[in-house]
Amino acid sequence: MMMDGSAAGTSNGGSGADGDAARRNNTRMPKYSKFTQQELPACKPILTPKWVVSVFFLVGVVFVPVGVVSLLAAQDVVEIIDRYDHACVPPNMTDNKLAYIKNDTISKECTRILTVTKEMKQPIYVYYQLDNFYQNHRRYVKSRNDAQLRDYKKSNTTTSCDPERFTADGKPIVPCGLIAWSLFNDTYSFTRGKENLTVNKKDISWKSDREHKFAKNVYPSNFQNGALIGGKKLNSSIPLSEQEDLIVWMRTAALPTFRKLYGRIYVDLKANDTITVRLSNNYNTYSFGGKKKLVLSTATWLGGKNDFLGFAYLIVGGLCIFLAFAFTLLYLIKPRLVAFELRSITVK
Amino acid sequence: MKRFVYINDESYQNDYCDNQISNTKYTLWNFLPKNLWEQFRRFMNQYFLLIACLQLWSLITPVNPASTWGPLIVIFAVSATKEAWDDYNRYISDKQANEKKVWIVKNGARKHIQAQDIRVGNIVWIRENEEVPCDLVLTGTSEPQGICHVETAALDGEIDLKTRVIPTTCIGLDSEQLHKIKGVIECPIPDKDIRRFDANIRLFPPFIDNDICPLTINNTLLQSCYLRNTEWACGVAVYTGNETKLGMSRGVPEPKLTAMDAMIDKLTGAIFLFQLAVVVVLGSAGNVWKDTEARKQWYVKYDDDEPWYQILVIPLRFELLCSIMIPISIKVSLDFVKSMYAKFIDWDEEIYDQETDTPAHAANTAISEDLGQVEYILTDKTGTLTENKMIFRRCCIAGTLYGNESGDALKDIELLNAVADNSPHVIKFLTVMALCNTVIPIKSPSGTISYKAQSQDEDALVNAASNLHVVLVSKNGNNAEIHFNRRVIQYEILDILEFTSDRKRMSIVISDSQSGKIFLLSKGADEAILPLAYCGQQIKTFVDAVDKYAQLGLRTLCLGWRELSLEEYLEWSRLFKEANSALVDREWKVAEVCQKLEHTLDILGISAIEDRLQDGVPETIEILRQSGINFWMLTGDKQSTAIQIALLCNLISSEPKGQLLYINGKTEDEVARSLERVLLTMRITSSEPKELAFVVDGWALEIILTRYKEAFTELAVLSKTAICCRVTPSQKAQLVKLLKSCDYRTLAIGDGGNDVRMIQQAHIGVGISGREGLQAARAADYSIGKFRFLKRLILVHGRYSYNRTAFLSQYSFYKSLLICFIQILFSFVSGIAGTSLFNSVSLMAYNVFYTSIPVLTTVLDKDLSEKTVTQNPEILLYCQAGRLLNPSTFAGWFGRSLYHAIVVFLITIHAYANEKSEMEELSMVALSGSIWLQAFVVTLEMSSFTFLQFLAIWGNFAAFYVINLCISTIPTAGMYTIMFRLCRQPSYWITMLVSITIMFF
């Protein structure tokens, strides 16, 4: 160690002598600055009881109203949910749903009657909801190729699309991958009495996706040509950017229960209206016991019918106010000095 | 093993290496492989490399391999660049030294060549103020007496000039002859001992004296020394290049590991095991789920017959997902903050010593936290606790005690009268004071004489003698001149029997030039001199005087002399010369020969020298003891002096508050019994509020350390204070080792060369850049100007460093675990298949930027003001006990990260359920939640905020949004438009706000 320092001294011999001279002339005293002396002005918040109580109280006071407003917003939303996967199976096949869904000769048409519970202002969002469907599975979520969708020059690249890359005769699939292959293919149409309720399927996907992620000049090719058909087929004369159902589907969901937008109905619905839904129940969720639901919902500034945030705010806010009072009481009954007020700290 | 150097003989020159100095660690070609090899010797780096390699397998990688390779390469590049830069600087300075022009003799003529071309056997010529290019044996100088002066500061840190003499056989050679000189030098193979050179030289005919002539270190000019006050000197190169004494002693010191580093390593290991457990559990669960559930999920399309290795895929994916549990940034962060701590020490004005113009310096930048955890301080006495400014105070000459009333012998009328009266005893005493030393008098042009001494005691004695009119005027080679009452007395110095710590005395043989009488003058410790008194001399008065002086805390030296007959001297001189030219065991042989001369002395008297305590020493010791640090004083001084000093500086208390237990004895049995007794007392009274301390001397210690180590270890644990006197440097180091073996954090502080071993042995070595040179300061991890700065070093710098590192390291794990737990929780809702919730860019940026940079400002955090800490030193106990970083605090952080992860995850998936559960949005919500949380956790954990901290925490927070908004504008990036969407949603902000409030509960 000792020699370590002197090694440098040897080699740059000249500077050693210079250093000595410099030392004699000017002092080696460290230059003063607030930073080097660790004396930068600092604020030192100390968690005194007063502070803690006020913070808790303030948080409570802010959170409770926010919670109330959020809850009210969620309450405003009218939502009709109808699970149809079970009901649409013909009574004679409820024991063997898988055979039913796999048999193409059996008609999959099905009719459901919905009653509007409360007035619903347009636009009314039509969602399909899947339960126990793992769009976030590692094998599934990676099985796509964004470059292929975006750029017609790269329509032959199918890397990472395993196991849906090529057709049996080796042609690249566009769009490739498990996600596109398993595209949801149930369809719905709605009537109120005699009146047809048009489902507007325009702009159900993200604008940014249509414009930048799915190209206008890429057309589906070799899609669903294999022996095993996954889901919906695509019209190969429509470019990907206009295949909005696909675009929606390919925004994978992060949770195994999810809703995807099917379309919008621009008609106000009144309470007690009955709506007839004609649907074709094509999509196989029977093999894994997944549920399929049709959801009609309105929306507010906070989104759909989700009172989680409202309750969370009410609980947190309530808890804060409670704690604020509890601390105040505790402080009044049994005042305890803060360590900093004690000056000396006892160490045990 | 020996080396034969043939002077000026070309045919033998190629046997040894040339004089090319190389301090560099790498060459241009081996830099990359060697540096990578060095870096990969660390476990952490191996781990990250393995992870990075696994990530190249796209089947299992949850994220882009770049997310690990990127930081890994950056971290490697940073440390490689630092190494390369250091090495380049070394290369440049080597090159300068190697290409420096020097004069050597070749074929009888002087030639100018580059320093690197010097070969062993060459004669090298050096002029005044030039640096010595390699190790030389001096053969000639410009001075007629055959001496020259060198400055050895670069070698041993000592700043006084040293005299070097040419071997006797070369005396009288003129410059012409020096060109033609031939001969052989027999010397040991290169070693690193800069105090020893046991060799001999023989010149070949026609040179007159072709006897074997011994060589010592005094006949050498070592590489890196400077020639001073001498016009020129020349010598034969004996060691060159990296084989010089300097080159041999160059070495990389063992890196010291702080207690905190060890703890962090341990915790890292624990996390690693935890990670493996998670991988095994989740991996098996994943495989089970795959076989029972995933095969039914037709859209996942698992093959029915898979290759065998598929069973490993899910566990390996989890290994990669969990690899972020061990934060890749922690090493870099720790290095950064540690170097900041060291800088703060260097910059600190309050530990700058005005008197000697020395700022504090942290040579080892990696161990500041240990300062806050010191449990034992082992301190040297002289020069560390005391000023090492020796002042001659009293003396006892021939039974008369001088200087008793005034406390200053120089002002004692009686003594002045005795000098004026030519009292023979007094004159003899003063002559010994003036002559028996290695002091060099230097006459300035104005005629005043100053002394250059290696030992402060000698300096004090010579100065005192000169004040009492016995003035050492000059010393030229072997001639010393003394002025006494306007009379000039010439002496020839025949031999110097040097001081060694074993002999504890030095002697000098002189002959009076006028009368031709030969005298032996001796001085040394009382127990080394008094037993040598001639039969019948009454030494009781001296023994009493020694006791008395020691009780006053004075250092005593005993002076004696003897007249030698010419025959006796000549006889002895031959033996001495023989011993001096021995190549093996020279030191021991010389000591034996010296003993043959040093006997039947006439004891002249006792000198007593005062060494005052440094300013603030008692207060510093008091405060540090309050903070729970135990002090051991290790000194070479005698027992009574040591105890006196210990009392003065609050180390021990006098009765009845304290009690001193003595361990002494001459034989093994006595020592054993004494030790047993002390141990017994110690055990009984350990509960009483009495301050116990034990005293042990070097002799007893030697016996104890070899025979009764266990009992002594127990004693060491029981005793808070100890005084060890008469200890040798190696015993000091042994004591440090003993305390270390009991798992105590030790700090050794000293100022002299005899403390170097102890300083290097201790966890923390502190050197005082004192009067005894810079040796200790060079060897130390920290060097300070005064003992009292130790207080600030430990209480302020050590404590802050400890607190800051404790927070930084645990926080690093917290934030990594937080993100990792979210990933794990997500895997439960994604079919345990190892899907990563976060994208690669976010993961990388989270670890490397968002969470690493704000926390670095913890180097500015001060939990308590410096004043509060110094007023309440007990608070240091927290650090000593490791209260802020231990498995239970770590478990707290672990739990906290788990709790935070669960809350963030649950809030996110509930707030973003159903139609909002889009992968990229949800991942960004969870990430923002973590960022919000960590900003508030850092804020909550810091105690004081300067604007820099505000800037770092909230600037980083803003940067998170700016960066992510920027990335959101790139269509090809995974998160195109996501951040814009989220920022427009009220539900996003509402979710964030509720996420952070959970940290209140």
Interface residues (C-beta under 8 A of the other chain):
Chain A: M1 M2 M3 D4 G5 S6 A7 A8 G9 T10 S11 N12 G13 G14 G16 A17 R23 T27 R28 M29 P30 K31 Y32 T36 Q37 Q38 L40 P41 A42 C43 K44 P45 F56 V59 F63 V66 S70 Y125 Y127 Q129 F133 Y134 Q135 N136 H137 R138 R139 Y140 V141 D146 R150 S160 P163 E164 L178 W181 S182 W206 S208 H212 K213 G230 R251 T252 A253 A254 L255 P256 T257 F258 R259 K260 L261 N284 S287 F288 G289 W301 L302 G303 G304 N306 F308 L309 A312 Y313 V316 L319 C320 R343 S344 I345 V347
Chain B: I21 N23 S58 P62 R90 S93 D94 Q96 A97 K100 N129 E131 A153 A154 L155 D156 G157 K192 Q223 S224 Y226 L246 S249 R250 G251 V252 P253 E293 A294 K296 Q297 W298 Y299 V300 K301 Y302 D303 R317 K343 F344 D346 W347 D348 E349 E350 Y352 Q354 D357 T358 P359 A363 V756 Q760 Q775 R778 A779 Y800 F826 V829 S830 G831 A833 G834 T835 L837 L860 K862 N872 E874 I875 L877 Y878 I907 I909 H910 A911 Y912 A913 N914 E915 K916 S917 E918 M919 E920 E921 L922 S923 S943 S944 F945 T946 F947 L948 Q949 P971 T972 Y976 T977 Q985 P986 S987 I990 T991 L993 V994 T997 I998 F1000 F1001
